[in-house]
Amino acid sequence: MRTSAAVPADGGRADSVNAVLEAMAEEKKSQAAEAVSGVFSGIVDGLHSATGLSANVVEDLLLSGLVVLALWVIRLIVLQLVYRRTRDVRVRYQWRKSSAYVAAVLGAFLLLRVWLEGLGSLATFFGLLTAGVAIALKDPLANLAAWLFIVWRRPFAPGDRITIRDRTGDVIDQRVFMFTLLEVGTETGAGQSTGRLIHVPNGWIFTDAIVNFTRGFQYVWNEIAVLITFESDWRAAKHLLLDIAQEHGGALSEDAERKLRRAAQDYLIFYSKLTPTVYTSVKDSGVELTLRYLVEPRRRRGSEQQIWEAILDAFAANEAIDFAYPTTRYYHNASEGKPGARASSPHGDGQSTGLVQPTPPTAEPPDAL
């Protein structure tokens, strides 16, 4: 009786081939790992012989170097990809800073795992480190906590204009222990840059108020006071100022209203009127008209220049309006005062000199005999 061997199906052949390939791959991986381990052991033995350090210390040093190199290469690759995708300076800055923080945290954790054996030793180390830092590094620890608060709550970001402890500037850098401002306004005035850098400790945000000019509403109210003489037509001057304000700042009111509605979703901000207005008051030297209008924080000085030039041209063309300035003049009440409020003349002619006359002394009567 003749028997024949069973022929494996196509599926069985494929499984056999895959198993052979996987075995070959595992063998090659094992050989590569052994080769790398041999090279690493050779380097460790060589450095051990050359430096006299223990083999464990040399091995930890080499592993630490590999960790730092690997993190640096990964960060470099990530930044290259980001730089290819965007040209926005702010986005690049955020990625550069964030990748540095992530690499530093990962590096610290991996290096601790290399140099410390077991989780028990790691917990002991962190306990001792925390106690020492809390006692000896109070201010740096506060700055570090403030940095975490800034990253989490974001009271300001690079590019914002802020004021903290009477120091105003644009935020141009944020670090773990401090942030940097490009100073504005203290010497040049009206929000112009001085070119000086202010390095502010992060811990200040816990003890001082922060004024942010560019968050939320994104506009500020600016006022220009114009003083005219009492003899000027102040109503005509007020209409001129309103027309000038509408010409230079009226278009911002619509955009400000849209941004106000957007900001009202996060903050309780309410304004009943966003259009320019002029307020009237009286000063010693004349009538003061105060022009109030909305402007972007970085355009205060430019807008004031445009409005002042328009005011000068408009007042120069109107003969009924004059600027007022501190002066000293003689006021003759009898001729300049209102008819019902004029002082009577001591000379009996119905005229007054406008000056206070001294009262002559009264003679005492003789004593009775």
WOKAWO-V529734 format. One record per residue. N is the residue number from 0. RES is the residue in one letter. SS is DSSP state (helix for helix, strand for strand, loop for the rest). OMEGA is omega as a letter, one per 40 degrees, with the letter a starting at -180 (none if undefined). Layout:
N/RES/SS/OMEGA ; N/RES/SS/OMEGA
//
This chain:
0/M/loop/a ; 1/R/loop/i ; 2/T/loop/i ; 3/S/loop/i ; 4/A/loop/i ; 5/A/loop/i ; 6/V/loop/a ; 7/P/loop/i ; 8/A/loop/a ; 9/D/helix/i ; 10/G/helix/i ; 11/G/helix/i ; 12/R/helix/a ; 13/A/helix/i ; 14/D/helix/i ; 15/S/helix/i ; 16/V/helix/i ; 17/N/helix/i ; 18/A/helix/i ; 19/V/helix/a ; 20/L/helix/i ; 21/E/helix/i ; 22/A/helix/i ; 23/M/helix/i ; 24/A/helix/i ; 25/E/helix/i ; 26/E/helix/i ; 27/K/helix/i ; 28/K/helix/i ; 29/S/helix/i ; 30/Q/helix/i ; 31/A/helix/i ; 32/A/helix/i ; 33/E/helix/i ; 34/A/helix/i ; 35/V/helix/i ; 36/S/helix/i ; 37/G/helix/i ; 38/V/helix/a ; 39/F/helix/i ; 40/S/helix/i ; 41/G/helix/i ; 42/I/helix/i ; 43/V/helix/a ; 44/D/helix/i ; 45/G/helix/i ; 46/L/helix/i ; 47/H/helix/i ; 48/S/helix/a ; 49/A/helix/a ; 50/T/helix/a ; 51/G/loop/i ; 52/L/loop/i ; 53/S/loop/a ; 54/A/helix/i ; 55/N/helix/i ; 56/V/helix/i ; 57/V/helix/i ; 58/E/helix/i ; 59/D/helix/i ; 60/L/helix/i ; 61/L/helix/i ; 62/L/helix/i ; 63/S/helix/i ; 64/G/helix/i ; 65/L/helix/i ; 66/V/helix/a ; 67/V/helix/a ; 68/L/helix/a ; 69/A/helix/i ; 70/L/helix/i ; 71/W/helix/i ; 72/V/helix/i ; 73/I/helix/i ; 74/R/helix/i ; 75/L/helix/i ; 76/I/helix/i ; 77/V/helix/a ; 78/L/helix/i ; 79/Q/helix/i ; 80/L/helix/i ; 81/V/helix/a ; 82/Y/helix/i ; 83/R/helix/a ; 84/R/helix/a ; 85/T/loop/i ; 86/R/loop/i ; 87/D/loop/a ; 88/V/helix/a ; 89/R/helix/i ; 90/V/helix/i ; 91/R/helix/i ; 92/Y/helix/a ; 93/Q/helix/i ; 94/W/helix/a ; 95/R/helix/a ; 96/K/helix/a ; 97/S/helix/i ; 98/S/helix/i ; 99/A/helix/i ; 100/Y/helix/a ; 101/V/helix/i ; 102/A/helix/i ; 103/A/helix/a ; 104/V/helix/i ; 105/L/helix/i ; 106/G/helix/i ; 107/A/helix/a ; 108/F/helix/a ; 109/L/helix/i ; 110/L/helix/i ; 111/L/helix/i ; 112/R/helix/i ; 113/V/helix/a ; 114/W/helix/a ; 115/L/loop/a ; 116/E/loop/i ; 117/G/helix/i ; 118/L/helix/i ; 119/G/helix/i ; 120/S/helix/i ; 121/L/helix/i ; 122/A/helix/i ; 123/T/helix/i ; 124/F/helix/a ; 125/F/helix/i ; 126/G/helix/i ; 127/L/helix/a ; 128/L/helix/a ; 129/T/helix/i ; 130/A/helix/i ; 131/G/helix/i ; 132/V/helix/a ; 133/A/helix/a ; 134/I/helix/a ; 135/A/helix/a ; 136/L/loop/a ; 137/K/helix/a ; 138/D/helix/i ; 139/P/helix/i ; 140/L/helix/i ; 141/A/helix/i ; 142/N/helix/i ; 143/L/helix/i ; 144/A/helix/i ; 145/A/helix/i ; 146/W/helix/i ; 147/L/helix/i ; 148/F/helix/i ; 149/I/helix/i ; 150/V/helix/a ; 151/W/helix/a ; 152/R/helix/i ; 153/R/loop/i ; 154/P/loop/i ; 155/F/loop/a ; 156/A/loop/i ; 157/P/loop/a ; 158/G/loop/i ; 159/D/loop/i ; 160/R/strand/a ; 161/I/strand/i ; 162/T/strand/i ; 163/I/strand/a ; 164/R/loop/i ; 165/D/loop/i ; 166/R/strand/a ; 167/T/strand/i ; 168/G/strand/i ; 169/D/strand/i ; 170/V/strand/a ; 171/I/strand/i ; 172/D/strand/i ; 173/Q/strand/i ; 174/R/loop/a ; 175/V/loop/a ; 176/F/loop/a ; 177/M/strand/i ; 178/F/strand/a ; 179/T/strand/i ; 180/L/strand/i ; 181/L/strand/a ; 182/E/strand/i ; 183/V/strand/i ; 184/G/loop/a ; 185/T/loop/a ; 186/E/loop/a ; 187/T/loop/i ; 188/G/loop/i ; 189/A/loop/i ; 190/G/loop/i ; 191/Q/loop/a ; 192/S/strand/i ; 193/T/strand/a ; 194/G/strand/a ; 195/R/strand/i ; 196/L/strand/i ; 197/I/strand/i ; 198/H/strand/a ; 199/V/strand/i ; 200/P/strand/a ; 201/N/helix/a ; 202/G/helix/i ; 203/W/helix/a ; 204/I/helix/i ; 205/F/helix/a ; 206/T/loop/a ; 207/D/loop/i ; 208/A/loop/i ; 209/I/strand/i ; 210/V/strand/a ; 211/N/strand/a ; 212/F/loop/a ; 213/T/loop/i ; 214/R/loop/i ; 215/G/loop/a ; 216/F/loop/i ; 217/Q/loop/i ; 218/Y/loop/i ; 219/V/strand/i ; 220/W/strand/i ; 221/N/strand/a ; 222/E/strand/i ; 223/I/strand/a ; 224/A/strand/i ; 225/V/strand/a ; 226/L/strand/i ; 227/I/strand/a ; 228/T/loop/i ; 229/F/loop/a ; 230/E/loop/a ; 231/S/loop/i ; 232/D/loop/a ; 233/W/helix/i ; 234/R/helix/i ; 235/A/helix/i ; 236/A/helix/i ; 237/K/helix/i ; 238/H/helix/i ; 239/L/helix/i ; 240/L/helix/i ; 241/L/helix/i ; 242/D/helix/i ; 243/I/helix/i ; 244/A/helix/i ; 245/Q/helix/a ; 246/E/helix/a ; 247/H/helix/a ; 248/G/helix/a ; 249/G/helix/a ; 250/A/helix/a ; 251/L/helix/a ; 252/S/helix/a ; 253/E/helix/i ; 254/D/helix/i ; 255/A/helix/i ; 256/E/helix/i ; 257/R/helix/a ; 258/K/helix/i ; 259/L/helix/i ; 260/R/helix/i ; 261/R/helix/a ; 262/A/helix/a ; 263/A/loop/i ; 264/Q/loop/a ; 265/D/loop/a ; 266/Y/loop/i ; 267/L/loop/a ; 268/I/loop/a ; 269/F/loop/i ; 270/Y/loop/i ; 271/S/loop/a ; 272/K/loop/i ; 273/L/loop/i ; 274/T/loop/i ; 275/P/loop/i ; 276/T/strand/a ; 277/V/strand/i ; 278/Y/strand/a ; 279/T/strand/i ; 280/S/strand/a ; 281/V/strand/i ; 282/K/loop/a ; 283/D/loop/a ; 284/S/loop/a ; 285/G/loop/i ; 286/V/strand/a ; 287/E/strand/i ; 288/L/strand/a ; 289/T/strand/i ; 290/L/strand/a ; 291/R/strand/a ; 292/Y/strand/i ; 293/L/strand/i ; 294/V/strand/i ; 295/E/loop/a ; 296/P/helix/a ; 297/R/helix/a ; 298/R/helix/a ; 299/R/helix/a ; 300/R/helix/i ; 301/G/helix/i ; 302/S/helix/i ; 303/E/helix/i ; 304/Q/helix/a ; 305/Q/helix/a ; 306/I/helix/i ; 307/W/helix/i ; 308/E/helix/i ; 309/A/helix/i ; 310/I/helix/i ; 311/L/helix/i ; 312/D/helix/a ; 313/A/helix/i ; 314/F/helix/i ; 315/A/helix/a ; 316/A/loop/a ; 317/N/loop/a ; 318/E/loop/a ; 319/A/loop/a ; 320/I/loop/i ; 321/D/loop/i ; 322/F/strand/i ; 323/A/loop/i ; 324/Y/loop/a ; 325/P/loop/i ; 326/T/loop/i ; 327/T/loop/a ; 328/R/loop/i ; 329/Y/loop/a ; 330/Y/loop/i ; 331/H/loop/a ; 332/N/helix/a ; 333/A/helix/a ; 334/S/helix/a ; 335/E/helix/a ; 336/G/loop/i ; 337/K/loop/a ; 338/P/helix/a ; 339/G/helix/a ; 340/A/helix/a ; 341/R/loop/i ; 342/A/loop/i ; 343/S/loop/a ; 344/S/loop/i ; 345/P/loop/a ; 346/H/loop/i ; 347/G/loop/a ; 348/D/loop/i ; 349/G/loop/a ; 350/Q/loop/i ; 351/S/loop/i ; 352/T/loop/a ; 353/G/loop/a ; 354/L/loop/i ; 355/V/loop/a ; 356/Q/loop/i ; 357/P/loop/a ; 358/T/loop/a ; 359/P/loop/a ; 360/P/loop/a ; 361/T/loop/a ; 362/A/loop/i ; 363/E/loop/i ; 364/P/loop/i ; 365/P/loop/i ; 366/D/loop/i ; 367/A/loop/i ; 368/L/loop/none
//
